[in-house]
């Protein structure tokens, strides 16, 4: 392979003159990760994320670091890159811990039970999955956050699905599908803003252009969830009676949810929003259900105010646990706590360390560069970009890196071919953003699995929106639908032949 800036092909086993890793070396850490994670799933199945995957990721991170050092990169730089990589996940880890605390106090205050109680009266198993997707899409579009949507409305919908004896995997797929439609289509979304920054496009132009692929993908998803509806003889009265016999449900139980949604609309930071929601759940429990808080504190010798304080503190830390004698009610109410998220935090740290080592070593860039030169048509270029975004989600384990890195790799090539920046940002949004929750060790996949209580590999086949969206953007590019060009290039390229066979268009003046 001819290296950049060097006309002599470098041998596959030795570093290039510019310090680039060879293709063979670049494949080693990535191929090793695929093998070890496959073995992890084969040996441990759903338990793979509880330690075995972390071991595989750390081992491959050390291999990548060793290869980077062998390729003359200083060890201090490699170590700092891995530290910086893990640091990028601090915000995600903070949100994850806040969600654990929120689930604990919302279980204690009855907020989760209230969402299930009223949801059983309103929703039907026949159309539950489709409705869940649309509800999450509307909420996520309003607040611009898939994580906040899944951590609030999504938890309630999962509880309703369990009470209706519906598939938790399909329900999780519906929640994630709706949440990520709203996330990528909202001008309030941080990922949408990041995609436009990476591509150099305008936010609102990006949002309008994204709807061309997002709306058809959502409609296809809703149809799919409609087909998977579960018509039957489910009688909600049994579950409603069981809830009423153990919990006092009223409209006041929704107060913490209202607080979270209001703060999210006001664009407060997600971690702050969710943690305030957790504190609101604790305050509501003290006011609305103090006897349950005191009983949970298990401190009969304490003064009542101290017992109330201890009960809320325990729910924040280790979650709420109750034994009512009804297994279904106990399962619905016993959950949450920051401690419940620690395995997921462990997974995220290991995954980010591996991703940072791979990116710093230049392994992914080295694998993409030769393919980029061979992408002759717009359709092939877009397919390669989609594959790169998905690969970045798998390899770097971080959604933000999966948005920025492909944008950096492809931006010059899109400009050289006269393709509009908004076209690049749309494709990045259609692939990097929506596929992040489909990877078990990606921060988004780990978050969704921990929050919704369903392993990533169980729900991945039911995230219809997330699967359809990248396929549609590839299809549209091959049929030359919504392939936007810069104004100068659009004037030179005939409409019937959007990518001339005579050669690659030159960059527009001033590009």
N, C-alpha and C positions, 0 to 999 in steps of 0.2 A: 504494500500500500504506500502511495506517495504521501509523505507527511506535508503539513502546511509549512510553506516557506523552504522546502527542501525537495529537490527534484530526484534525489536518489531514494529508492524504496528502502525502508528499514527492514531488517530481518525480524521475523515475528517474535523471536525470543529475546531481543535486546532493545534497550530504550532508544528512542529516536534522538536525533541531534538536538531537538528543541526541548528535550526532557519529557515529552509526552510518553505515557505508557503505551505499550503495544496492545493490539487487540486481544492477543492471547492472555496477557497479564490482566487486562481489564475484565476479561470474562471470569477470571478465577474467583474473586470474592462474590460476584453475583451468582455464578453457577453453583458455588458452594452453598450459598444461602438457600437457593431453590431446593437443592438436594436435602439439606438438613431440615428445612421447614417441612418438606414433604414427608421425611422420615418421622418428624415430630408428630405430624397429624396422623400418620399411619400407626405409630406406637401408642399415642395418648388420646387421640380423637378430641373430644370437647375439652379435655383437661390440658391440651397443648399450651394454651395461653396462661396457664397457672404455673409456669416455670420453664418447661422445655423449650418453648419458643424464645424465651429470654436468653437461655444458654446459647442457643444457635446464633442469635443476633450478636451477642457479645463476642463469641468466638470468631464470627465472620468480620466483625469490626476490627478485631486485633489482626486478622489476616490482611484486611485492606490497609490498615495502618502500617503493617510490616512491608507490604508491597510498595506503598508510597515512599517509605523510608529507603527501600532498596532502589527506588527510582530517583534518589538524590534529593528528596524533600526533607528538610530538617525536622527532627523529631519534635522540637519545641513547637514548631508550626502545626504539626499533625495533632499534637496533644491539645493545643489551643483551639484548633478547628473543632475537635470533638467536644471540648468544653463549651464552645460557642454554640455548637449544634444542639447539645442538651439544653442550653440556656434558652434557645428559641421555643422550647416546649414548656417553659415555666408558666406562661399564661394559660396554656391548655391544661396543665396539671392543676393550677389554681381553680379553674372553672370546674374541673372534674371533682375536686375535693368539695367545692361549694355545692355541687349537685348532690353529692353523697349526703352532706349536711341537710340540704333541702328535703331530700326524700325522707330522712329520718324525722324531721320535725313535722312535715306534712302528713306522715303516717300517724304521728302522735296527736296532731290537731284534728285529724279527721278529714283533711282536705282531699287526700287521695280517695278515701272511702266515699266522700260526697260526689266526686267526679264519676266514680263508678255507679253510685246509686242513681243519680239523675241520668247518666248515660244509658243505663239499662232501660229506663222508661222512654227514652227518646229514640235510641238507635235500635235497629233490627239486624239480626245475623245475616239476613238476605243481602243487605247493602252495606254492612259495617265496614269492610275493607275499603271500598270506594269512598265512602263518606269520611273515613279516617284520613285518607290521602288528601281529600279536598280541604278538610278542616286544617290540617297541618300546613298545607300550601298557603291558605289564607293568612294564618297566624304568622308563618315565617316571612311571607311577603310584607306583612305589616311591621314586623320588628327587625327583619333583616338578619335573623340568626337561626340556623338549623339546630345548633346545640341547645339554645334556650328553648326552642319549640319542643325538641325531643325530651328535654329535662323537665318540662312542665306539662303541657297538653299531652305529649307522647306517653308519659308515665300513666296518666289517667286512662288513656285509650288502651294501653296494654292491660291495665286492670280490668277494664270492661271486657276486653277480648277473653281474658282468663275466666271471668264470671260467666260468659256466654259459651264457654268450652270451645272457643275458636282456636285456630292455629296461631301460636305466638310468633312463629317465624313469618307467616304471611302478614300478620298485624304489624310486626316490626318493619317489614318491607314497605307496607303502606305508609307508616309514619315517616320513614326515611325518605320515601319517594316524594311525599308532599313537602317535607321540611326542606329538601334540597332544591325543589322547584322554587319555593319561595325565597330561599337564600340567594340563588344565582340570578333571580329575576328582580330582586329588590335593590333600589338605589341606596338603601341603608346598609347593605351587606358589605362586610370588610373584604370578603373574597372577590366580590364583583369589582370593588374599587382597586384591589390589588391586581386583578387581571388587566384592567384598563391601564394601570400604571406600568405594568410589565410590557404591554404592547404599544403604549403611547397613544391610546385612543381616548375619546370623550366618553364619560360615564353614561350619560343619558342616551347617546347614540348606541353605545354598547348594549344597554338594557333593551332598547327597542329592537335591535338586531337579534338579540338573544331570544326574544319571544318567538321568532320564526322557527326555531328548533325546539324551544322549551314547551310551547303550548301543544304542538302535535305529540311530543313525547309524553306529556302529562295526560292527554286524552287517551292515548294508547294504554297508558298505565291504568287509568280509571276503568277502561273497558276490560282490561285483564283482571283487575280486582273485582269487577262486577261479575265476570264469569266464575271467579273463585268464591263467590258468595255462598253462604252455607244455609240454604233454606231447610227448615226442619221444624220440630215441635218444641223448640226451646221455650220454656215458661219462666219469665223473669221474676214472677211473684215469689218463687222459692228463695232466690237470692236476695230479693228486696226484703222479705220477711226476716231472713237471717241477719242482714245488715241492721235493720231496725231494732232487732232484739239485743244487739250488742253496742250500737253506736247511736248517739243523738246527732242526726243529720239535719242541717239547715242551710239556708243561703249564706250564713256567716262563714261557713267553712271555705267559701270561695275567696275570702278576703286576701289571703296571701297570693293567690293566683292573680287577682286584680292588681295588687301592688307590683308584682313582677312584670306584668304586661305593660302597665303604665310607665314604669321606669325604663323598660326596653324601648318603648315608643319615644321616650325622651332622650334616647341615645346614651344612656349611662353605660359604663363599661360592663360587659357581660358578667365578669366575676363579682362585681359589686352588686349588680342586679340580683343575681342568684343567691348570694349570701344574705342580702337584705331580705329576700323572699324566705330564706331559711329562718332568719330571726323573726320574721313576721309569723311564720308557722308556729314557732315556739311561744311567742306572745299570745297568739290566739289560743293555743292549748292551755296556757295558764289561766286565761280569762274564761274560755268556753268549756274546758274539760279538765279542771284542776285536780279532781279526784284521780283521774287516770295518770296524770303527771306525778302525783305524790306516790301512787302505787308503783309506778315504773321506777321511781327513785330508790325504792326498797330501803328506806331509811326512817323507820318508825320513831326512832329516838330524836330525830331532828325537828327543829321548829318548822312549821309549815312553809314559811317563805323560803327557807334554805332548801327544803325538800323539793319545792317547785323549781328552784334554780338548778338543783342537781339533776332533776329529771330532764329538763330541757338540754342541759349540758351533755348528758349521756346520749340523748337522741341525736344531737349534733355529731358526737364523736363516734359512737358505735351503732347508731340506729335504734329504732323502736322495736321491741319484741313483746308480744303478748300471747297469753294462752287463754282462749275463751272456751275451749272445748269443741269448737267448730273448726275443723282443719282448713276449710276454704277461707273462712274469715281470718284465721291466724296467718295464712299465707298472704292474704291481701294486705294485712296491717303490719306485719313484721318485716321490716326492710330498712335499708338506708344506712347512713352514717359515713363519715369520712373514711373510717377503717375499711369499709366495703370496697373502696376504690384503690386500695394500695397495690393490689396485684396489677391493675391496669396502669397505674403510675410506673411501676417497675417495667412493664412492657414498653411504655412510651420512651422511657429513658434509654433503654437498651436499643430500641429501634432508631432513635435520633442519633445515638452515638455511631451506629453503623452507617446511617445515611450521611453523616458529616464526614466520616472517613472516606467514603466512596466519592463524595463530591470534591473534597479537598485533593484527593489523589487524581482527579480528572478522568476517572474510569468511564463514567457514563458519557461524558463529552466525547471521549475517544471512540466509543462505540457508535455514537450518533453521526459524527462528522462524515464518514464514508457513505453512509446511507443518504445523508442530506444531498450530497453531490449527485447521487443516482436518481433522486426524485425528479423526474422530468415533467410530469403533468401536475396541475393543481390538485387533482384528486389524490395522486400519490403523495404529494407534499403534505396535504391535510391528514391523510391516513398515517403518515410517519409522525406528524405532530401529535395526533391522538395517541398513538402507541408510545411516544416519548412521555406524554403526560401521565399515562397509566403506569408506564415503567418507573417514572419518578415517584409516583405514589407508593409503588411496591418497594423500590430500592431505598429511597430517602426517608420513607415512613412519615412524611410531613406534608400536609396539604399546601402550605404556603410555599415550600420549596418546589413542589410540583407545579405551582403556578408561575413562580419567578424564573426557575431554571429553564424550562422550555421557551418562555418568552425571551430570555436572553440568547438562547441558542438559535431561535428561528426569526428573530426580529429583522436582522439584516437581510436574510434570504427573502423574506416577504417583501421588504422594500425593494430589493434588487429586481424582483419579478413584478413590481408594480401593484402588489396586493395591499389593500387598505389596512391600516392598523386595526380598525374595528373588526375586520374579518379575522385577524389573528387573535384578538381578545375574545371574540365569540367562540372560536374553536377551543381556546384554552378553557374558557368557562364551561363549554359543553363536554369537556373531558377531564381536566385536572380537578375541577371542583366536585363534580358529581360522582367520580369513581373513588374518591378518598375513603368513603365509609365501607367500601367493598373489600378492603384489605385488612385482615385481622390485626396486624401489627402496626398499621398506620394509626396515627393519633385519633383520627376521626372514626375508624373502624373500632378501635379499642373503646373509645368513648361511647359509641352507640351500643355496643355489646354490653358494656357495664351498666349503662343507664336504662336500657330497655330489658335487660335480663335475658337476652337471646344471643347465643354465639354467632359471630359474624358468618361463619361458614353455613349456618342454618338459615339465615335470612337473605344471604347474598342473591340467591336465585329468584327472590320475590321483590327485589328493588327494581321494579319495572322501569320507572322513570330514569333511574341511574344507568340502566343497561341500554335503553332505547336512545337516550340523548346523544351519546357519542356515535352510535350507528347512524343516526339521522344526519349528523353534521358531515360524516364521511359520504353518505349517499348524496346529499345536496351538492357537495363539491364535485363529485364525479359527473353529475348531470348539469353542472354549471348553474345551479339555482342559488341565488344570494351569494355569489362569488363577487365580492365587492373589490373594486380597484381604486387606486388613486386617480384623481381627475385627469391628470396628464396621460396616464396609461389607458384609461377608459376611452379617450378620444382616438387613440391609435389602434385599439383592438376591436375588430369587427364583432358585432353582437352575436353573429352565428358561429364565431370561432373565438371563444374567450381566451384560449391559450394557443397562440400561433405556433405552428410546427417549425417555422424558420429559425427559431432560437429563443433564448430567454430575453424578455424585455429588459431594457436598460433602466437604471434608476431614474425617476423623474428629476427634473432640474431642482437642485437645492436639497435633495434627499440626503 
